[in-house]
């Protein structure tokens, strides 16, 4: 596929998607994505970076159109998208899709929900638009991988902007030509660098992507002009953002067939996803052998070499840096620290002498030719005993129903302490049956 065909194909796909086109498994996972999004957004609503953005938004003022999750405020749609989108990624506890090596849901949902509340859209329309946006983010990511990520771009921020534009454009009823222009606007404002990982700018990437995609769609609806071949053209998005151009991956079937959303990977540890395989391996070793930290002589973690530029902070000093430290998160797992508990990612734990002593015995071995989601962990005890476990966190759940139960439990754990049992129960029920919701605005009010 050459010329303008990729942009046109993805725009047409997003513009023409209907709920009846989406199979039952993909719908179920999409509902789980939204449930997970509300959980992590509610949990992240009081983070310092979110408070700063909220202060900036209220200082700027604007029409009160959309709900700020976890607060009693209403902001303009773009402000709400920015703040809620940042909150959703503040704990790095949101889901992942390896097609874009990033976080599709947080890039799509914030802007979509802000716009849907303003338009008083139905839950059915929101679910359809969400899948359209999710698919677009993954397909744009697939178009430019692996070079895009290797060059230092955070694909949540870049490919995610296209996803947000597609979701909002679908909700607005843009036709294929208008959607292609929305992609053009999105492509010229999509930005985000991996060098910002471990700072407030990483969650800001998600907020900025979902806000920028919302603006791209609304401006295209107003008639704002742009190129309609931004993914393909000379000096366009693919040409300037990657050494690779993979049109077949962008326009072909998702891995395993069906929709990319079916391959969504949910997080059950509140850290960078590329640490999860090592965490799971460490937890398996602890569960099976229970080595005491002072019995451990050395720990070896084998991971794909790309992790070195994502989650290999050797000596984290803050909770946020810990989330991007293979050495420290593996030490957590071996020491029995709950890696699902956000309260454990603190400066106190990052600098605790007992934990840092174990961390300093951990060596990260970077390998080529293995999956980015695979890790092999070997623990050598002082008596010479070797304990080994491996895990691949990149395999989607086979049982969608069982996965839904796990996401429901995660939602309860994150939402109940913030909004209470009654409101969290009502919100969970509404989201698990979102296709029947006559008004997404009513759902948003429960989370306010």
Secondary structure, DSSP 4 states (H G I P E B T S, - for coil): --TTHHHHHHHHHHHH--GGGS-HHHHHHHHHHHHHHHHHHHHHTTSHHHHHHHHHHHHH-----EE-TTSS-EE-HHHHHHHHHHHHHTTS-S-BBTTTTB-HHHHHHHHHHHHHHHHT--HHHHHHHHHHHHHHHHHHHHHHTTHHHHTTB-HHHHHHHHHHHHHHHHHHT--HHHHHHHHHHHHHH---BGGGTTSHHHHHHHHHHHHHHHHHHHHHHHT----S-TTTSTTSHHHHH-S---HHHHHSPPTTSS-GGGG-B--SSSS-GGGHHHHHHHHHHHHHH---GGGEEEEEEEEEGGGGGTSB-TT--SHHHHTTBHHHHHHHHHHT--TT-GGG-SHHHHT-HHHHHHHTTEEEEEESSS-TTEEEEEEEETTS-EEEEEEETTSPPS-HHHHHHHHHHHHHHHHHHHHHHHHHHHHHHHHHTGGG-S-HHHHHHHT-
